Amino acid sequence: MSDSKDVRIDMLGGFSVFRSGRAVSLPTRKAAGLLAILASRTGTVFSRERLADMLWGRSAEAQARASLRQALAQLRKSLDDGGESVIGANSEGLHLVPGRVRVDVAEFQSASAEGSPSALERAAQRYRGPFLDGFAVNEALFEDWRALEAERLRRIALKGMGRLLAHHVEGGAVEAATALAERVLAIDPAAEEAYRLLMRLHPGRGALGSAMREYERCKTAMATLGVPPSAATEALRQQVRVRPPPAEKKNVDPPLIAVLPFANLSDDAEQGYFARGFTEDVIRELAQFRSLRVIAAHSSFGAADPHVMPAETAARLGARYLLCGSVRRSTGSVRIGAELVDAESGCFLWSGRFDIVPNDIPATQDEIGRAVAATLMTRIDDDRLRQAMRKPLTDLAAYDCWLRGMAQLRHASPDSHAEARTLFQHALEIDPSFARACSGLSLTYFNEWSCLAWDRWAENESRAFDYAQRGVRMDDRDPITHFILGRILLYRRQFDKADRHLQRAELLNPNDADILAQLAVSDMFLGHAERGAERARLAMRLYPFHDDWYFAFAAGPLLFSGRIETAIEYGLKAPDVATDAHAYLAAAFAHLGNLEEAAHHLALFHEAYRRNIAAGPAIAPDETARWLMHVNPFRRDVDAQYFLAGLARAGLAIPAHLQRPG
C-alpha cells in the first residue's frame, strides 16, 4: 500500500509526478490535467460534471463522462499499488485523499500562511515558477482555470517574498536580500519596491554604480507598461546621486595611472596625430583592466608639461603611476618607446621598445596598445606585490591582499592555500564589495578540489562553486570573476553555462594575457582546440615575458588541433606545472609513434600522481585513467577517446567503461 511519502506531485514551475522517488509518466495529457485539478486542492471534492466540462467541454455529455471514467482508471493504475487509491470517489465527485499524496502547491500555501521567516523561506523555495508552467490541455475552461490559479499563487509568492525581504533587510542579511529581490523581479519585472530595495542595498557596500543601474532597469521595465518610475523611486535616485563620496583611504585601491601624450620624434611634425592616436589607444586598452583606474585622455593631456618632473605631474592628477613614451615614424618603420614610472619614488619600473613595419597602421596601433597594456598591468602588479609583501596584514588594502593571496596560490601547497584563504578573507573584511576576494576564495577550494585534496572533492567543489557565484553576483563586470565561475562550471560538466561565462571574461578584457592563456585550455575541453591554440598564441604575443606555464597551457590545444610536434615542443618547456602535464606529453609522443618517450613520460606522470594525489603507496591498475578523465572535462567524446588512445599506446591501463567501440 502507498503511504504519504510514495506519491509526490509538483506543479510550481511545471508538472511532475513521482512515485517512490521515480518519475511517473501519465498515459494522456487529459489524465494529467485531471490529476492537476484534484491536486490543486487536496481533499476538495470536484463534481464529475465540472471535471468533465473542464477537460472534455467539446464532447457530448455521455462521451465526456466516459472519458472521465477512463482517465480516472488510468490514473489509479499509474499511481496505486493495489492498496487504497490516492484518488477518492463518492456520489458527490472525486478528490485527492488527504495525507496520501505530497503536493508542492499545498506545502507552498501552508508555509505562506504560517508566515514565520523560516516558513516564508520554505515557501520561497517551493515556488520554483508559475503554476503548471508549460502544461496545457487545449480546453478553454481548463486554461482559464490554470491562468487564474497561476495568478493567485503568484500573488501569494510575491506577498510572502516581500515579507521575507523586509526580514532580511532588518537583520542586515544583504546577500540574502539581494538574491531574493532578484527573484521577485524575475516573477514581476515591474515590482518597483524591489528595485528601490536594491538601490538602497548597493550603496551600503560602496556600489553606487550598481544602484544607478538598478534605477535604469526599473525605468526600462516601467516603460514597457507605458509609465515612468514613481515619485518615490525618483526621489531615491536623487538621494543616491548626491551621496557624499567616502573618505580617502590611506591605500587607494585600485591604483591610479596616467598616460602622458607620447612624444613625436619623427622628422615630420605633422606625424603628431599618430603619436596622439597611439597614446589614446593605450589609454583605451589599459582602461579595460578592472584592477586599474586610468585617468581620461583629456585630463592627462591637459596636465602634461615637459618642463616639470613626473612626480609633479602625477601630483596634479592624483596618480600613482605615469606612463611616458615616444613615437618615431619613418617611411618604412615605426619605433615605440615606453617607460613606466612610480611617481612616489621617481623610480622607473619598466621600459620597453617596439619596432614595427606599418603595413596596416590602425591594426598595428591596436596590437601595440594591447601588448603595452598587458605588459604594464603585470609590471604594476609585480611592483605593488613587492610593496605589499613588506607590510603587516593590518596595513594592507583589499587589492594588496588579492595580490598576496594569488602569489601564495602559485606555491600550490596546503599551507600556502591556507595563507591565501586568510588574505582573501581579510580583503572582504576591508571591502565587503571586493568581488575578487570571493573569486580568490573560490580558487583556494578549486585548487584543492582539482589538484591537492582528492579525498575532499565534493566538499571543496561545492565551496569553490558557491564563492565563484558570489563573486559574479557582486561584480558582473569583472572578467576574473566570470573566468573563475566559468572554469568551475566546466569541471561541473555544465558546458553551455561555462562557455558563456568564459566568453564574457574575454569580452570584458581581451587584453588579460593570463586569462587568455587559461582560456586556451578551456577551449580544448569545450572542443574548440583551434580557438584555444590561437588564444594561447595571442597571450604570448601580448605578454612576451610570460611564465613557463603559458607553454604548458598552449600544449594541449596544439595537440588536439593536430600540431603534435609543436605541442611536444611547448610541453617540454614546462613539464611539471601540473600533475597531468606528463600524461599529455605521453599521449602526444604515442600519437607521434615514439613509444619509448611516451612510456618515459607516462612513468613521470605516475610519479607525480603518487606524490600529489595518491593517498597511499599502492595504486589500482585503472586508478590514474579514471582520475585523468575526472579532472579533464572533455565535452566531446571524440576528444576524450583521442586522449585515451594515446595514453593506451603509451602503456596506461584504460578501464573498459571509459573505452568506446571503434
ABEGO torsion letter per residue (X at the ends): XBBAAABBBBABGEBBBBBGGBBBBBABAAAAAAAAAAAABBGBBBBAAAAAAAAAAABBAAAAAAAAAAAAAAAAAAABAGBBBABBBBAAEBBBBBGABBBAAAAAAAAAAAGBAAAAAAAAAABAEBBGBGBBAGBAAAAAAAAAAAAAAAAAAAAAAAAAAAAAAAAGBAAAAAAAAAAAAAABAABAAAAAAAAAAAAAAGBAAAAAAAAAAAAAAAAAAGBBBBAAAAAAAAAAAABBBBBBBABBOBBBBBBBBBBBABABAAAAAAAAAAAAAAAAAAAABAABBBBBAAAAAAABBAABBAAAAAAAAGBABBBBBBBBBBAABBBBBBBBBBAAAGBBABBBBBBBBBABAAAAAAAAAAAAAAAAAAAAAAAAAAAAAABBAAABBAAAAAAAAAAAAAAGBAAAAAAAAAAAAAAAAABAABAAAAAAAAAAAAAAAAAABAAAAAAAAAAAAAAAAAAAAABAABAAAAAAAAAAAAAAGBAAAAAAAAAAAAAABAABAAAAAAAAAAAAAAGBAAAAAAAAAAAAAABAABBAAAAAAAAAAAAAAGBAAAAAAAAAABAAABAAAAAAAAAAAAAAGBAAAAAAAAAAAAAAAAAAABABABBBAAAAAAAAAAABBBABAAAAAAAAAAAAAAGBBBBAAABBBX
